[in-house]
């Protein structure tokens, strides 16, 4: 008798989401990952230079990201994250001005009605511009929101750059609307940050692998799928390094690898072909500062500062223009910008620093590239589905988008199994 098994290729957030969703339904899962570790861009690792465990990069997940919260609940990891109040300090590095975006509690966006909780020099009317995002297909963020003055420079531009990882002058504005709709417009109850107490790996990756093992799943790290064999409209085999894995009639496959790798495995499937870089700087501080867990910056290189204990991490999105710059020089520039916020003198000593560069962190979220994102079933084969933050989720390339894509791919192959 054929076994109802799903082979998931790729152990990033999309693959882990798909695999755990299937395991929850009692489906046998085999998970393949070419790297020696799971998690993709969401992994944590022990850094020998800093002598501590750090996240590969920073990812902001908000309480309104319902798929991410459901995923954490599924793998038993909800208690591993803190949810501080939705208060976000900002500093303008060009002018020295500081302010707080205080979204406050509740399910209504009441913060918009208080000038003390909004961006300085903005009015309630300025925020009505966000409704332009509802019908803006083919237009960029700058085209839709660029005339909102202080609000654009101090909030919409850095917010869009971080969410879309693409410069606002080129970014697809329509991808920003679902994010705004599910977070900012839902009040503070949807805008509380989910901060992993012990790193992203301890919250999103390790518990997922444990969940799969407890349910009989098989995980194969360092196993590269080199070929997907198709016959009569179905996947019939996977070439995993030197092994051939036969895919029987009751089994299915989910491809959850980055877009260029997916394009090589499935040449007929359209995938995004342009990408944007992300730069992350991690500092091991001499002492634990008294500062907010998240601070936004405008007017400089630094964009978002994440603080966990005595580790400060800074993210620079859409970083193609600086990604090839000298790492030491980048670290020193970022330190000069963030040190005063942390209570340190910029010139009193440069702490241990690690610069992490990801040249192809996400697809370029331009209208043209967004049009290349395939649907989960775009491969057109009955027992095959696609997953990844680069697929047609309707969201940007975020953890939330990756997790939703995995859930949708799992649902698609489950439907096919039921039909079978």
Secondary structure, DSSP 8 states (H G I E B T S, - for coil): ----EEEEE--SHHHHHHHHHHHHTT-EEEEEESSSSS-GGG-EEEETTTTEEEESS---EETT-HHHHHHHHHTT-GGGEE---SEEEEEETTT--EEEEE--SSSS-GGGG-TTTS-TT--HHHHGGGGGGGG-TT-BHHHHHTTSTHHIIIIIHHHHHHHHSS-TTTBBTHHHHHHHHHTGGG-GGG--EEEETT-HIIIIIHHHHHHHHHTT-EEEET--EEEEEEETTEEEEEEETTEEEE--TT-EEEE-S-HHHHHHHSTTS-----EEEEEEEEEE-SS-----SEEEEESSS--EEEEETTEEEEEESS-TTTTTS-HHHHHHHHHHHHHHHHT--TTS---EEEEEEEEEEEE--BHHHHTT---TTTT--TTEEE-STTSS-SS-SSHHHHHHHHHHHHHHHHHHHHH-
